Amino acid sequence: MALMITAECINCDVCEPECPNQAISMGEEYYQIDPNRCTECVGHFDEPQCVQVCPVECIPVDPQHVENRETLWQKYQRLQQAGQSLASAGPATAPPSAA
């Protein structure tokens, strides 16, 4: 199950830095959660960190993205593998200049 942020969000900025998957970003009016990156913190923490810090309790389960714990674990593993692949590729370098 991915989480979602409702219109009750007050844009307090506390949830975004807590997300270990960088799934939270500012939307047009309030923060939003990318369901492709949200694992409800499975693989990182026992509880979703954004839910823990939200002062207005506006982060429920997204009924459009219901997933079981096994599916969330598989998503976590894919995200970790993708992150390792990017890290092992190293920084992009500029082509040598013609001097």
Beta strands, then each sheet from edge to edge (+ up, - down):
strand 1: 24-26
strand 2: 31-33
sheet 1: 1+ 2-
end
